[in-house]
């Protein structure tokens, strides 16, 4: 028979790569929210789940169970083969640790495929995530990357993370670039996905002497950052990237790829068109229509984003900020490294 495992027992195992996670819920449930790193082998697909649900509500529990048995019986061989492809220790889960995961674990055990079943399912995992966010174990020190739009803050963070620095990439976790155009070319994560990614990254960095992250608002796309994170930002040292306009325009064009998403950029711009002088707004709209994106970006920076940033992004005392004047991203990366401790000198093994 299969064994049960609690969330507290499971998390260290999959964080260390010792446990594979299989979500047996339908594809749409999996897409909406799952445990990071899990794979989806659905017990029922979306149409089958809807059919079973209808029978359960409108006919009877027995009718739903009988139809469910018919469906899974027909595809059982392929279902089992998918699990056999996965090496190592495995844990299955569904919404509440109920019928789908219990039946899956039972069927697999009969086929000599041994798995654990997550007690309480992903609902219990979500409760664990929320409790972790309520009482986080994080470094008390932080460095915050700040600067005008287009200063390459996310690019800098990603480069430093690859070099071993303790980075929290909030935009990456939200899958959103933070601006009115930030959703273009991607599918922003909902709050549950964001929270899970944040919790596991913070657990990974809990022994670090500091964390490094970008100055974001309290909301990034569909996700909101925890209040204590905003408090940490408020009291930390801000490294302000001061980069020339031309370099910022270049960074934005390389990051957003507007030529691939002309219609989406126009749609997003029209949502803020009335927030700037009419003649400027009309010129930006004309530039977007003719694909003169360099001109459009310049005008957006000069007449919208820079003014907003200078009003809200620089309200820190001189003792709490350090301006780093650079010409490009490469110089910016080095300038940030020059102002924060080097991971190799603080013992990388402490927080990786």
C-alpha positions in Angstrom: 0.0 0.0 0.0 1.0 3.6 -0.3 2.1 5.9 2.5 0.9 9.3 3.5 3.2 12.3 3.9 2.5 15.7 5.5 3.4 19.1 4.0 6.0 19.7 6.7 7.6 16.3 5.8 7.4 16.9 2.1 8.7 20.4 1.6 12.4 19.7 2.6 12.4 16.7 0.4 11.3 18.4 -2.8 13.3 21.5 -2.1 16.4 19.3 -1.9 15.5 17.4 -5.1 14.8 14.2 -3.2 11.1 14.0 -4.1 9.2 14.3 -7.4 5.7 15.8 -7.2 2.8 14.7 -9.4 -0.4 16.8 -9.5 -3.2 14.5 -10.6 -5.8 17.3 -10.8 -7.1 18.4 -14.2 -4.9 20.5 -16.5 -6.8 23.7 -15.8 -6.5 23.3 -12.0 -2.8 22.6 -12.4 -2.4 25.7 -14.6 -4.2 27.9 -12.1 -2.0 26.8 -9.2 0.3 24.0 -8.2 3.3 23.2 -6.1 6.4 24.7 -7.8 8.3 22.0 -9.8 5.4 19.5 -9.9 4.3 17.8 -13.1 0.8 17.1 -14.2 -0.5 13.6 -14.8 -4.3 14.2 -14.7 -6.6 11.6 -13.3 -9.4 13.3 -15.3 -9.0 15.9 -18.0 -11.1 19.1 -17.8 -14.0 17.7 -19.7 -14.1 14.5 -17.7 -13.9 16.4 -14.5 -16.8 18.6 -15.5 -18.9 15.5 -16.5 -18.2 13.8 -13.1 -19.0 17.0 -11.3 -22.4 17.3 -13.1 -23.3 13.7 -12.3 -22.3 14.2 -8.6 -24.5 17.3 -8.3 -27.5 16.4 -10.5 -27.7 12.6 -10.3 -25.9 10.9 -7.4 -22.6 10.2 -5.8 -22.8 6.6 -7.0 -23.4 7.6 -10.6 -20.4 9.9 -10.4 -18.2 7.1 -9.0 -19.4 4.6 -11.6 -18.7 7.0 -14.5 -15.3 7.9 -13.0 -14.4 4.2 -12.8 -15.3 3.8 -16.5 -13.2 6.7 -17.5 -10.1 5.8 -15.5 -10.3 2.1 -16.5 -10.1 3.0 -20.2 -6.9 4.9 -19.8 -5.3 3.1 -16.9 -2.5 1.5 -18.9 -1.2 4.8 -20.2 -1.8 6.5 -16.8 0.4 4.0 -15.1 3.1 4.2 -17.9 3.4 8.0 -17.3 4.2 7.3 -13.7 6.8 4.6 -14.5 8.7 7.2 -16.6 9.5 9.2 -13.5 12.5 8.0 -11.6 13.0 8.4 -7.8 10.7 9.0 -5.0 7.3 10.3 -5.9 4.4 12.0 -4.1 0.9 12.5 -5.7 -1.6 15.1 -4.6 -5.0 16.4 -5.6 -7.1 19.2 -4.2 -7.9 17.9 -0.7 -5.9 14.6 -0.7 -9.2 12.8 -1.5 -10.5 10.5 -4.2 -8.2 11.3 -7.1 -4.9 11.1 -5.2 -6.0 8.2 -3.0 -7.3 6.2 -6.0 -4.1 7.0 -8.0 -1.9 5.8 -5.2 -3.9 2.6 -4.7 -3.9 1.7 -8.4 -0.2 2.4 -8.7 0.6 0.3 -5.6 -1.2 -2.6 -7.3 1.1 -2.2 -10.3 4.1 -2.1 -8.1 4.7 1.6 -8.6 5.2 3.0 -5.1 4.2 6.6 -4.3 3.3 8.7 -1.3 0.1 10.7 -1.0 0.1 14.3 0.3 -2.2 14.6 3.3 -4.7 17.4 2.8 -3.6 17.9 -0.8 -2.7 21.2 -2.3 -5.2 22.9 -0.1 -3.1 22.0 2.9 0.0 23.1 1.0 -1.6 26.5 0.4 -2.3 26.8 4.1 1.4 26.1 4.8 2.5 28.8 2.3 0.2 31.4 4.0 1.6 30.5 7.4 5.2 30.8 6.1 4.4 34.3 4.8 2.9 35.3 8.1 6.1 34.4 10.0 8.9 34.5 7.5 12.5 33.7 8.3 14.5 36.1 6.2 17.7 38.1 6.5 17.1 41.4 8.3 19.4 43.3 5.9 18.7 44.1 2.3 19.9 46.0 -0.7 17.3 47.5 -3.1 17.9 48.2 -6.7 16.2 51.4 -7.7 16.3 53.7 -10.7 14.3 55.1 -13.6 12.3 52.8 -15.8 14.6 51.1 -18.3 17.6 51.1 -16.0 17.9 47.4 -16.4 17.2 46.5 -12.8 15.8 43.1 -13.6 18.6 42.3 -16.0 21.1 43.2 -13.3 19.4 41.0 -10.7 19.3 38.0 -13.0 23.0 38.4 -13.8 23.9 38.7 -10.1 21.8 35.7 -9.2 23.7 33.6 -11.8 26.9 34.7 -10.0 25.6 33.4 -6.6 24.2 36.6 -5.1 21.1 36.1 -2.8 18.5 37.6 -5.1 14.7 37.8 -4.8 13.3 38.4 -8.3 9.8 39.7 -7.6 9.0 40.4 -11.2 10.1 36.9 -12.2 7.8 35.4 -9.5 4.9 37.6 -10.6 5.7 36.8 -14.3 5.1 40.5 -14.9 7.5 43.4 -15.6 5.7 45.8 -13.3 4.6 48.5 -15.8 1.3 49.0 -17.7 3.0 47.0 -20.5 4.4 44.4 -18.1 2.0 41.6 -19.0 2.7 41.7 -22.7 4.2 38.5 -24.1 3.6 36.5 -21.0 0.9 35.2 -18.6 1.1 36.9 -15.2 1.0 34.6 -12.2 -1.9 34.8 -9.8 -1.4 35.5 -6.1 -1.1 31.8 -5.1 1.7 31.1 -7.6 3.5 34.2 -6.6 3.3 33.4 -2.9 4.6 29.9 -3.4 7.6 31.0 -5.4 8.4 33.7 -2.9 8.2 31.4 0.1 10.5 28.8 -1.4 13.1 31.4 -2.5 13.1 33.0 0.9 13.6 29.6 2.5 16.5 29.0 0.2 18.0 32.4 1.3 17.1 32.3 5.0 20.7 31.9 6.0 22.0 34.7 3.7 23.5 37.8 5.4 21.2 39.9 3.1 18.8 39.8 0.2 18.9 41.8 -3.0 15.7 42.8 -4.8 14.2 45.5 -7.0 12.2 48.4 -5.7 8.6 47.4 -6.7 5.3 48.8 -5.7 3.0 46.8 -3.4 1.4 45.2 -6.4 3.1 43.6 -9.5 0.6 42.5 -12.1 -1.9 40.2 -10.4 0.2 39.7 -7.3 0.7 41.8 -4.1 3.8 41.6 -2.0 3.5 41.0 1.7 3.4 44.1 4.0 6.6 43.0 5.8 8.4 43.0 2.4 7.4 46.5 1.7 8.6 47.4 5.2 12.0 45.8 4.5 12.2 47.9 1.3 11.4 51.1 3.1 14.2 50.7 5.7 17.0 49.3 3.4 19.8 50.9 1.4 18.7 51.7 -2.1 21.3 51.5 -5.0 19.9 53.9 -7.6 21.0 53.1 -11.2 21.5 56.3 -13.1 21.8 55.4 -16.7 21.6 57.6 -19.9 18.3 57.9 -21.8 19.7 56.1 -24.9 20.9 53.1 -22.9 17.5 52.9 -21.2 15.6 53.0 -24.5 17.9 50.2 -25.8 17.2 48.1 -22.7 13.5 48.5 -22.9 13.4 47.6 -26.6 15.5 44.5 -26.0 13.4 43.5 -22.9 9.9 44.1 -24.3 10.2 43.2 -28.0 7.5 45.6 -29.1 7.9 44.7 -32.8 6.4 41.3 -31.9 3.5 42.8 -29.9 2.4 46.0 -31.7 -1.3 45.6 -31.1 -0.8 44.7 -27.4 1.4 47.8 -26.9 -1.2 50.0 -28.5 -4.0 48.6 -26.3 -1.9 49.1 -23.1 -0.9 52.6 -24.1 -4.5 53.7 -24.7 -5.2 52.9 -21.0 -2.8 55.6 -19.9 -3.2 58.0 -22.9 -5.2 60.6 -21.0 -2.6 60.9 -18.2 -0.2 63.0 -20.3 -0.4 66.1 -22.5 -2.6 65.5 -25.6 0.0 66.4 -28.1 2.5 64.0 -26.6 0.0 61.3 -26.4 -1.0 61.7 -30.0 2.6 61.5 -31.1 3.2 58.3 -29.1 0.1 56.8 -30.6 1.3 57.8 -34.1 4.8 56.3 -33.3 3.2 53.0 -32.2 1.1 52.9 -35.3 4.2 53.3 -37.6 6.3 51.0 -35.4 8.7 53.9 -34.4 9.1 52.3 -31.0 12.3 54.2 -30.1 10.5 57.5 -30.3 7.5 56.1 -28.5 9.6 54.8 -25.6 11.5 58.1 -25.4 8.3 60.1 -25.1 6.8 57.7 -22.6 9.9 57.9 -20.4 10.2 61.7 -20.7 6.5 62.6 -20.2 5.2 59.7 -18.1 7.4 57.3 -16.3 10.3 59.6 -15.3 7.9 62.1 -13.7 6.1 59.4 -11.8 9.3 57.8 -10.6 10.8 61.1 -9.4 7.6 61.7 -7.5 7.5 58.4 -5.7 10.8 56.5 -6.3 13.3 58.9 -4.8 11.7 59.8 -1.5 14.5 58.4 0.6 17.0 60.3 2.8 20.5 60.7 1.5 21.8 58.3 4.1 19.6 55.6 2.7 20.5 55.8 -1.0 23.6 55.5 -3.2 23.5 56.8 -6.8 25.4 54.6 -9.2 26.2 56.6 -12.4 26.8 54.2 -15.2 26.7 54.1 -19.0 25.3 50.6 -19.6 24.1 47.4 -18.1 27.6 45.9 -17.8 28.8 48.9 -15.8 25.7 48.8 -13.7 26.3 45.1 -12.7 29.9 45.9 -11.7 28.8 49.0 -9.8 26.3 47.0 -7.7 28.9 44.4 -7.0 31.3 47.1 -5.8 28.7 48.2 -3.2 27.5 44.9 -1.7 29.4 42.0 -0.1 30.8 39.3 -2.4 29.1 36.0 -1.9 32.4 34.0 -1.9 33.6 36.1 1.0 30.6 35.4 3.2 30.4 31.7 2.5 28.1 30.8 -0.4 27.2 27.4 1.3 25.4 29.3 4.0 22.5 30.3 1.8 22.5 28.2 -1.4 
